[in-house]
Amino acid sequence: MAKSTVMLPNDLEVVVIRDFRAPRVMVFDAWTKPELMTRWLVGPPGWTMPVCEMDLRVGGEYRWRWHNEAGTEFGFTGVFREVLRPARIVHTQVYDPGTLGGSMGAECLITVEFEEKSGVTTYKTTIRYQSKADRDAAMSTGMTDGMEQSFAQLDALLADES
């Protein structure tokens, strides 16, 4: 599949759009079931996701944590505000720098949408930060490169699962 399209439509948002060659219910499940997420949402080689806890309901919380071979770790936590299977997820996100360090600013709001046409699911995520400085700090981490590396692994998982 083609790589992601990354846009900065205004001073507060990052929008990432990518197509996956799979039905949207399958892509949604890969995004919301810990046993699937830990297989693909790992970014660059050498990283794993040993913590993937999700209470997928409005008001439910999640906790994700990554670890690499050198012992470096970081994570995210948040609360689900909207869950509409298999079309949409809205949640907050707070970065926990762990031993990786860095900053991604204050809590942000993430809206994920899944739309299917002819067996191809278009994933769109809008990340809304509280300030331009927060958005720029997050972008400076190379987050969209890590996302793309994970998306390539998601492509492989979806091919295996279909």
Backbone torsions as a table, in degrees:
resi	resn	phi	psi	omega
1	MET	NA	160.7	177.8
2	ALA	-67.3	157.1	177.5
3	LYS	-72.2	170.2	179.8
4	SER	-67.2	151.6	168.6
5	THR	-102.3	126.8	-179.7
6	VAL	-115.4	128.4	-179.7
7	MET	-129.7	150.1	173.4
8	LEU	-118.7	84.1	-172.4
9	PRO	-70.6	-18.8	178.6
10	ASN	-159.6	-173.9	-175.2
11	ASP	-72.5	-12.5	-174.5
12	LEU	-112.2	-13.3	-169.4
13	GLU	-120.6	150.2	168.0
14	VAL	-121.8	130.8	176.7
15	VAL	-119.0	129.3	178.0
16	VAL	-122.3	128.5	179.8
17	ILE	-126.4	135.2	178.5
18	ARG	-153.9	144.3	177.2
19	ASP	-96.6	145.0	174.9
20	PHE	-128.4	135.4	-178.6
21	ARG	-84.1	73.4	-179.3
22	ALA	-166.3	156.2	176.4
23	PRO	-62.6	148.4	-174.9
24	ARG	-64.1	-31.1	178.2
25	VAL	-62.9	-34.8	178.9
26	MET	-69.8	-41.9	179.0
27	VAL	-67.6	-42.5	177.8
28	PHE	-58.8	-45.7	178.9
29	ASP	-61.4	-40.4	179.1
30	ALA	-63.4	-26.8	-178.6
31	TRP	-86.5	-15.8	-171.4
32	THR	-126.2	-6.2	178.7
33	LYS	-105.2	115.0	-176.4
34	PRO	-51.5	-38.6	-178.2
35	GLU	-65.2	-22.1	175.0
36	LEU	-92.6	-42.9	-178.2
37	MET	-56.6	-41.4	-176.9
38	THR	-68.0	-12.8	178.7
39	ARG	-88.1	-20.4	-176.4
40	TRP	-127.9	-27.8	-174.1
41	LEU	-87.1	63.5	-174.3
42	VAL	-124.9	-0.5	175.4
43	GLY	65.3	-139.4	-175.5
44	PRO	-66.0	159.5	176.7
45	PRO	-54.7	144.2	178.6
46	GLY	96.2	-9.3	179.2
47	TRP	-100.7	147.7	173.3
48	THR	-131.3	166.9	178.5
49	MET	-120.9	80.3	-175.7
50	PRO	-72.4	-18.4	178.9
51	VAL	-122.1	118.1	176.9
52	CYS	-144.5	86.8	-178.3
53	GLU	-109.1	129.0	-177.6
54	MET	-143.5	129.1	171.7
55	ASP	-110.2	85.5	-168.7
56	LEU	-77.5	78.7	175.5
57	ARG	-158.0	159.1	178.2
58	VAL	-58.5	126.5	-176.8
59	GLY	90.0	-11.9	178.5
60	GLY	-73.5	153.1	-178.1
61	GLU	-108.0	159.8	173.3
62	TYR	-134.6	158.1	176.9
63	ARG	-145.9	119.5	178.5
64	TRP	-121.1	138.5	179.6
65	ARG	-142.7	135.0	178.9
66	TRP	-112.6	155.2	-176.7
67	HIS	-146.4	141.1	175.4
68	ASN	-116.4	175.6	-175.1
69	GLU	-62.1	-25.7	-179.5
70	ALA	-83.5	-2.7	179.3
71	GLY	92.4	4.7	178.1
72	THR	-77.1	143.1	178.9
73	GLU	-147.0	157.4	175.6
74	PHE	-159.3	172.6	-179.9
75	GLY	-164.0	-178.3	176.2
76	PHE	-138.8	149.0	172.1
77	THR	-133.7	162.0	177.9
78	GLY	-180.0	-176.1	-178.1
79	VAL	-130.2	135.7	176.9
80	PHE	-77.8	128.3	178.4
81	ARG	-103.3	-25.9	179.0
82	GLU	-151.5	134.5	175.8
83	VAL	-136.5	111.5	179.0
84	LEU	-126.2	92.4	-176.2
85	ARG	-73.3	131.5	-1.4
86	PRO	-105.1	32.8	-169.4
87	ALA	-106.0	-30.3	-168.3
88	ARG	-158.6	142.1	173.8
89	ILE	-137.0	132.6	174.1
90	VAL	-124.9	129.7	179.2
91	HIS	-150.0	158.2	172.2
92	THR	-84.3	164.1	177.1
93	GLN	-149.5	131.7	176.1
94	VAL	-124.4	129.2	179.9
95	TYR	-81.9	132.3	173.2
96	ASP	-111.9	106.7	-172.6
97	PRO	-67.6	-15.3	-179.7
98	GLY	48.0	-134.5	178.1
99	THR	-92.3	-6.3	177.7
100	LEU	-71.3	-37.9	-179.7
101	GLY	83.1	-168.8	-179.8
102	GLY	85.7	178.4	-178.8
103	SER	-141.2	145.9	171.8
104	MET	-126.0	22.2	176.1
105	GLY	76.0	-162.6	-178.1
106	ALA	-76.3	178.7	178.5
107	GLU	-52.1	137.9	176.2
108	CYS	-119.5	168.8	179.7
109	LEU	-115.8	128.5	-177.4
110	ILE	-117.1	128.2	175.5
111	THR	-116.4	121.6	179.9
112	VAL	-115.1	129.2	179.9
113	GLU	-125.9	142.7	179.7
114	PHE	-124.7	124.4	179.0
115	GLU	-131.5	130.9	-176.9
116	GLU	-110.5	139.5	174.5
117	LYS	-146.3	121.2	177.3
118	SER	54.6	41.5	175.8
119	GLY	80.0	4.3	177.1
120	VAL	-113.8	127.8	179.5
121	THR	-101.2	126.1	174.5
122	THR	-94.8	121.8	177.2
123	TYR	-98.5	132.4	175.5
124	LYS	-134.9	125.2	174.9
125	THR	-120.3	135.1	175.2
126	THR	-116.6	119.4	179.4
127	ILE	-106.7	118.1	-178.1
128	ARG	-109.5	115.6	180.0
129	TYR	-92.8	165.2	-178.7
130	GLN	-82.6	-15.3	178.7
131	SER	-154.8	162.2	175.6
132	LYS	-62.9	-38.1	179.3
133	ALA	-60.8	-41.7	177.6
134	ASP	-63.6	-45.8	179.2
135	ARG	-59.9	-46.4	-178.4
136	ASP	-65.6	-36.4	177.4
137	ALA	-63.5	-43.3	178.9
138	ALA	-64.1	-44.7	-179.7
139	MET	-63.2	-32.4	-178.0
140	SER	-69.4	-14.7	179.9
141	THR	-77.2	-11.2	-174.7
142	GLY	82.2	22.5	-174.5
143	MET	-57.1	-37.3	-177.4
144	THR	-72.3	-27.6	173.8
145	ASP	-67.0	-43.3	177.4
146	GLY	-64.0	-38.3	177.2
147	MET	-60.8	-45.1	-177.6
148	GLU	-64.1	-37.6	177.0
149	GLN	-64.0	-40.4	177.0
150	SER	-67.4	-39.5	-179.8
151	PHE	-62.1	-35.1	176.7
152	ALA	-63.7	-37.2	177.3
153	GLN	-71.6	-32.2	175.2
154	LEU	-66.5	-40.1	174.9
155	ASP	-52.9	-47.6	-178.7
156	ALA	-64.9	-42.3	178.5
157	LEU	-61.7	-45.9	179.9
158	LEU	-62.9	-38.0	176.7
159	ALA	-64.4	-41.1	179.0
160	ASP	-66.8	-37.8	-175.0
161	GLU	-78.8	-20.1	-176.6
162	SER	-87.6	NA	NA
